[in-house]
Every structure is written in structure tokens, then in C-alpha cells.
Amino acid sequence: MARIPGPPGGPPQIDIALRRSAQARRISLRVSGLDGQVTLTLPPRVRESEGLAFARSRAEWIAAALARVPQAARVAPGALLPVEGIARPIVQGPARGAVRLSADGLIVPGDPAQTGVRVATFLRVLARSRIESSVARHTATLGRRHSGITLRDTRSRWGSCTAAGGLMFSWRLIMAPPEVLDYVAAHEVAHLAEMNHSPRYWAVVSGLLPGYEAPRRWLKTHGSALHGWRFQD
């Protein structure tokens, strides 16, 4: 991680993540539209000082890009957090007990300062339950087996499938409507039969989940908002 001065009228300092890539042919800058992380990618033989000089020359562009990134929503008592597509108020619960869903919202006992961490743990458990159920249904339909399911907090993709049949999903899918989570499960299970995105692959997806186009559109339109929730300071 490095830091450069911000431009006049912008942030006083800008934090930059440094990355080297054997495939890079030139210095490049990227500002994530999800969390505002600034990444400076350097080709193998370019000095770090040269890369930072390039970043300083683009400080105004970086500041403008950062200004367009939506402010993260903090998970805390009183916030309205989407769970399975429904905005649920986070309610401070008693001193002890487990996080639970009720008619009143998402009840989170204990220290309010730990609300985000406790909610994230609850969502991961709920996500695994829902994803495992969807994957089991789709693999049974397809007649294929997977080698395991991993949950991560990924930024670049909602799911993936390895050549060995390992399935990975973002646990933040539990915040989306159930049909969206089910679509991503079908999308990745379909790769067990077709490790590509050819017309044959999409025919497999359609066979597993007719009408998959609607939840796919939802994810493209609203998915970035799920990354806007911050569970830890």
C-alpha cells in the first residue's frame, strides 16, 4: 500500500494498492466502483517510484472517480438491511442470544459495536444453507456432482466453478431476492456440464432454471448495491 497527496479541493491523501502483473504492458490505474479502492498496476520492470509518479499526475482523475463511488452503508442498529430481498430493520436485542429473523426485523443481541460482525456471521450461515439447497436441486436435475462449496466475500464475481468441480459463491447473495441466489447457483452448476459460456452452456442454464434472464438482469442492475454494505469499520 502506498499514499500520494490529493489534488487541491480533493481528499488530502489518496491510498493506493500496488500490484505487479507479468501480463501488464503499461502502467494502469483503476478505481473500484464498489468500495473506492485505488489500484496501481505495474509491469514487471517498471519501478515503483515511476508508477507513483504516474499516479500523482492523475490525482485529479482519481479524486473525481472516488467522488462518484457511493458511500458505504454501515450495518448497525436502526439500519435497513436487505435479507433475501426484503429490507429488514436491524433491532438491538437482549444482552445474550443468537441473531435471528423475526416479524420485527433482524434481532441482534449483545454489544452494538459488534452488530456488523454478528450479522455477517449470521448471513454467511444462512447463505450456505440456501446455496447448498439450490446446488443440490440443480445438480440432481443435471445428474452431475460437485466437489465442494466455498463461500467468500468476492468483489469481481458472484460465483465460480473450477475444473475439478469446486463451486464458489459470494455470501452476499443472501441479501438478494431468493430467485437471484438460485440463478447464480444454477449458473455455476451448469459449468459442471459446460465449462464455457457457449449457446450450449446457456441451454443448460435454461433447462435448470427457465426464465433465468430476469434474475440475471436484477443482479446486473442491483448487484453492486449489495457490496455497498460495510460490516466492519
C-alpha positions in Angstrom: 0.0 0.0 0.0 1.2 3.5 -0.9 -0.1 7.0 -0.4 0.0 10.1 -2.6 -1.1 13.7 -2.0 -4.6 14.5 -3.1 -5.4 17.4 -5.6 -6.5 20.9 -4.5 -10.1 20.7 -3.3 -10.0 16.9 -3.1 -9.0 14.4 -0.4 -5.8 15.4 1.4 -4.3 11.9 0.8 -5.1 9.0 -1.5 -4.3 5.4 -0.5 -3.2 3.2 -3.4 -2.8 -0.6 -3.6 0.2 -1.6 -5.7 0.0 -4.6 -7.9 2.6 -6.2 -10.3 1.4 -8.1 -13.3 3.5 -10.2 -15.7 0.8 -9.6 -18.3 0.8 -5.8 -17.9 2.3 -3.8 -20.8 1.9 -0.4 -19.3 1.1 1.3 -16.0 -2.6 1.4 -15.3 -4.9 2.9 -12.6 -8.3 1.5 -11.5 -10.8 2.9 -9.0 -13.3 0.3 -7.8 -16.9 1.5 -8.2 -17.8 -0.9 -5.3 -15.5 0.3 -2.4 -13.3 3.0 -3.9 -10.1 1.0 -3.7 -7.5 2.6 -6.0 -5.2 0.0 -7.6 -2.0 0.9 -9.5 -0.8 -2.0 -11.7 2.8 -2.1 -12.8 4.5 -4.1 -15.5 7.4 -6.3 -14.2 10.3 -3.9 -15.0 8.7 -0.6 -14.1 10.0 0.9 -10.9 7.5 1.7 -8.1 8.7 5.3 -8.0 7.8 5.6 -11.7 4.3 4.2 -11.1 3.7 6.5 -8.2 4.8 9.5 -10.3 2.2 8.4 -12.8 -0.5 8.2 -10.1 0.4 11.7 -8.8 -0.1 13.0 -12.3 -3.6 11.5 -12.4 -4.6 12.7 -8.9 -7.4 14.8 -10.1 -8.9 12.0 -12.2 -8.6 9.6 -9.1 -10.3 12.2 -6.9 -13.2 12.6 -9.4 -13.6 8.8 -9.6 -13.6 8.5 -5.9 -16.3 11.2 -5.6 -18.6 9.0 -7.8 -18.3 5.9 -5.6 -21.5 5.6 -3.4 -21.0 5.9 0.3 -20.9 2.6 2.1 -23.9 1.8 4.3 -22.9 0.7 7.8 -24.6 -2.3 9.4 -25.7 -1.0 12.7 -28.9 -0.9 14.9 -31.6 1.0 13.0 -30.3 0.3 9.5 -32.5 -1.3 6.9 -30.5 -4.3 5.6 -31.8 -6.4 2.7 -32.0 -10.1 3.6 -33.4 -12.4 0.9 -34.5 -9.3 -1.0 -36.5 -7.8 1.9 -35.3 -4.7 3.8 -35.2 -5.7 7.4 -34.6 -3.3 10.2 -31.7 -4.2 12.5 -33.1 -4.2 16.0 -30.9 -4.2 19.1 -31.8 -7.4 21.1 -31.2 -8.5 24.7 -27.7 -8.9 26.1 -27.5 -12.5 25.2 -28.8 -14.8 22.5 -28.4 -15.6 18.8 -29.1 -13.3 15.9 -32.5 -14.2 14.4 -35.1 -13.1 11.9 -38.5 -12.1 13.3 -41.5 -10.2 12.2 -39.9 -7.1 13.8 -36.7 -7.4 11.7 -33.2 -8.8 12.3 -32.8 -9.1 16.1 -29.1 -8.7 17.1 -28.3 -9.2 20.8 -25.1 -8.1 22.5 -22.8 -5.2 22.2 -24.0 -2.8 19.5 -20.4 -2.3 18.4 -20.3 -5.9 17.3 -23.5 -5.7 15.3 -21.8 -5.8 11.9 -19.6 -8.8 12.7 -22.5 -10.7 14.2 -24.8 -10.0 11.3 -22.1 -11.0 8.8 -21.7 -14.4 10.6 -25.5 -14.9 10.6 -25.7 -14.1 6.9 -22.9 -16.5 6.0 -24.6 -19.4 7.8 -28.0 -18.5 6.1 -26.3 -18.2 2.7 -24.6 -21.6 3.0 -28.0 -23.2 3.8 -29.8 -21.6 0.9 -26.9 -22.1 -1.6 -26.4 -25.8 -0.6 -30.1 -26.4 -1.1 -30.1 -24.8 -4.6 -27.0 -26.5 -5.7 -28.3 -29.9 -4.5 -31.5 -29.4 -6.5 -29.7 -28.3 -9.7 -27.0 -31.0 -9.5 -29.7 -33.6 -9.1 -31.5 -32.3 -12.2 -28.3 -32.2 -14.2 -27.0 -35.5 -13.0 -23.6 -34.1 -12.1 -21.7 -33.9 -8.8 -19.6 -31.0 -7.4 -16.5 -31.4 -5.2 -17.4 -28.8 -2.6 -18.8 -25.4 -1.9 -16.8 -22.4 -0.7 -18.3 -19.1 0.4 -16.2 -15.9 0.1 -16.8 -12.1 0.1 -15.7 -11.7 -3.6 -15.9 -8.4 -5.5 -15.2 -9.4 -9.1 -17.7 -12.3 -9.4 -20.7 -13.8 -7.7 -19.7 -17.4 -8.2 -17.2 -19.7 -10.0 -16.7 -23.3 -10.9 -13.3 -25.0 -11.1 -12.3 -27.7 -13.5 -12.3 -30.1 -10.5 -16.0 -29.2 -9.8 -15.4 -26.9 -6.9 -18.1 -24.2 -6.6 -17.5 -20.8 -5.0 -20.2 -18.2 -4.2 -20.3 -14.8 -2.6 -22.2 -15.0 0.6 -23.6 -11.5 -0.1 -26.1 -13.3 -2.5 -28.2 -13.9 0.6 -29.1 -10.2 0.6 -30.6 -10.6 -3.0 -34.1 -12.0 -3.7 -34.1 -15.8 -3.5 -34.6 -16.2 -7.2 -31.3 -14.3 -7.8 -29.3 -16.6 -5.5 -31.0 -19.6 -7.2 -29.9 -18.2 -10.6 -26.3 -17.9 -9.6 -26.4 -21.5 -8.2 -27.8 -22.7 -11.5 -25.2 -20.7 -13.4 -22.3 -22.3 -11.6 -23.8 -25.8 -11.6 -24.3 -25.6 -15.4 -20.5 -25.2 -15.7 -20.2 -28.8 -14.4 -21.5 -29.8 -17.8 -20.2 -26.9 -20.0 -17.1 -25.1 -18.8 -17.7 -22.1 -21.1 -20.4 -19.6 -22.0 -21.4 -21.0 -25.3 -25.0 -21.4 -26.6 -24.9 -25.0 -25.3 -24.0 -23.7 -21.9 -26.9 -21.2 -21.8 -29.2 -24.0 -22.9 -28.1 -26.0 -19.8 -28.8 -22.9 -17.6 -32.3 -22.5 -19.2 -33.0 -26.2 -18.6 -32.1 -25.8 -14.9 -33.9 -22.5 -14.4 -36.4 -21.5 -17.1 -36.7 -17.7 -17.1 -33.2 -17.1 -15.7 -33.0 -13.9 -17.7 -35.0 -11.8 -15.1 -32.8 -12.6 -12.0 -29.7 -12.2 -14.2 -30.9 -8.7 -15.1 -31.6 -7.9 -11.4 -28.0 -8.9 -10.5 -26.5 -6.7 -13.2 -28.7 -3.7 -12.2 -28.7 -4.0 -8.4 -25.8 -6.3 -7.5 -23.3 -3.5 -6.9 -25.6 -2.2 -4.1 -25.0 -5.5 -2.1 -21.3 -4.6 -2.0 -22.1 -1.2 -0.6 -22.8 -2.6 2.9 -19.9 -2.4 5.4 -20.0 -5.0 8.2 -16.8 -3.9 9.9 -15.2 -0.4 10.4 
